[in-house]
Amino acid sequence: MIVATSKSAALPLTLMELPSRALEPDEIRVSVRSIAVNPVDWKMRRGGPLRLAHRFIGPSGPLVVGVDFAGEISEIGPRVQAFAVGTRVVGATDFARKQLGSYASEVVVKEDQLAALPESLSFDDAACLPVAGATAHQALIDFAHVDQKPGASVLILGASGGVGLCTIQLARKFGAKAVGVCSTTNVALVESLGAKAIDYTRGDALAAARSHGPYDLVLHAVGTLTYPLAACRALLKPDGTVALVVQRVADYFALATSRNVRGSLGRARSPVLEVLVAAAAAREITPIIEATFPLGSAELAHERSSAGKVVGKLLLHPSLGSGTIGEIVK
Ligand SMILES: NC(=O)c1ccc[n+]([C@@H]2O[C@H](COP(=O)([O-])OP(=O)(O)OC[C@H]3O[C@@H](n4cnc5c(N)ncnc54)[C@H](OP(=O)(O)O)[C@@H]3O)[C@@H](O)[C@H]2O)c1
């Protein structure tokens, strides 16, 4: 199989050939057709706690980054019951299970990491769902219980990113009112999905958000320390929750001691993947894809993602072979 790997944080991702390994009885091999880029993919390369965790509990050998994938099952172990060879699926790899990442022509995972795709859902649209969708679902349902609160109100900071766009659409599906903070160029997109947009380039976004609150959920889906936690908490209803996608050292005390501050973990397992697939098939979630790169140009996709201005998702295609930025497929 072909994988994109990086020997150290200072080196670019390169393609290399790894031998395919034999399956354990409960494992499934998926031939990968589409891969979505998440910021965790390039953050993992840079070091920090995630890279450290990968080193201690992850697989040995080269660092193959990536989590999200969609593709077709090419082989199943004898104990697999829920899936068959040829089934189109979406899923997420898990290094805590010693699995290599999804920047590869094939991945090996277990049954509870997959959901079957209907014919109507493309591999590209499906690949956008796992990490972004699981993060949105956890914040909306597990933390804020918007499915049990008619007329719930949700504020999304970072509304035009992969997580933000998915959260707006999932919030609307569950009947919640969504308010999204984004820059000028993304106001029309955010509003087209049914959210009230607040343009953060035109003044204090949280002050503007106050007039649409209070909120059952404030989702801080911006990677940098942009919106102070205290100001986010001040916008909540008494039983509301702030969900932090990046747990910042400054917030550790509040995370440890406050019931209304929660750290997100976008771990995609079958039950949530099935909800996301059904919503995408019903066009309740329409993934927004900014650009598609050949797998061999993953480094360019990481440069784009780490600039923090991606609208929706970036995709990688193993089938396109290696390439340059001139070969980006829109
Ligand atoms: N804990 C977890 O399990 C988990 C899961 C998923 C993601 N994450 C983290 O969550 C963060 C977001 O992920 P993502 O995939 O959504 O990232 P992304 O797609 O790269 O987000 C980019 C978006 O952020 C917006 N943005 C930048 N600065 C902003 C600001 N000051 N206010 C509002 N929006 C701003 C940009 O919009 P404009 O161009 O309009 O500024 C852009 O559309 C990343 O740091 C990621 O690592 C964590």
The ligand as a Gaussian input file, in Angstrom:
#p B3LYP/6-31G(d) Opt

LIG

0 1
 N      -10.805000      18.084000      20.027000
 C      -11.177000      17.488000      18.905000
 O      -11.507000      16.311000      18.879000
 C      -11.191000      18.290000      17.647000
 C      -11.931000      17.823000      16.552000
 C      -11.978000      18.590000      15.402000
 C      -11.275000      19.780000      15.349000
 N      -10.529000      20.179000      16.406000
 C       -9.810000      21.456000      16.362000
 O      -10.773000      22.468000      16.123000
 C      -10.216000      23.512000      15.354000
 C      -11.127000      23.788000      14.172000
 O      -11.162000      22.633000      13.344000
 P      -11.698000      22.748000      11.860000
 O      -11.494000      21.451000      11.208000
 O      -13.054000      23.383000      11.855000
 O      -10.629000      23.810000      11.319000
 P      -10.568000      24.590000       9.968000
 O      -11.542000      24.004000       9.022000
 O       -9.164000      24.705000       9.574000
 O      -11.101000      26.046000      10.417000
 C      -10.795000      27.124000       9.606000
 C      -11.846000      28.189000       9.817000
 O      -11.596000      28.916000      11.028000
 C      -12.139000      30.211000      10.842000
 N      -11.573000      31.208000      11.738000
 C      -10.255000      31.560000      11.860000
 N      -10.136000      32.537000      12.803000
 C      -11.399000      32.807000      13.253000
 C      -11.940000      33.694000      14.214000
 N      -11.173000      34.548000      14.923000
 N      -13.276000      33.686000      14.449000
 C      -14.086000      32.850000      13.771000
 N      -13.649000      31.985000      12.833000
 C      -12.308000      31.962000      12.572000
 C      -11.800000      30.522000       9.386000
 O      -12.818000      31.361000       8.901000
 P      -12.520000      32.848000       8.367000
 O      -11.700000      32.677000       7.123000
 O      -13.903000      33.365000       8.132000
 O      -11.750000      33.526000       9.445000
 C      -11.832000      29.163000       8.665000
 O      -13.015000      28.994000       7.915000
 C       -8.797000      23.044000      14.976000
 O       -7.885000      23.642000      15.865000
 C       -8.842000      21.556000      15.206000
 O       -7.579000      20.998000      15.509000
 C      -10.490000      19.473000      17.546000

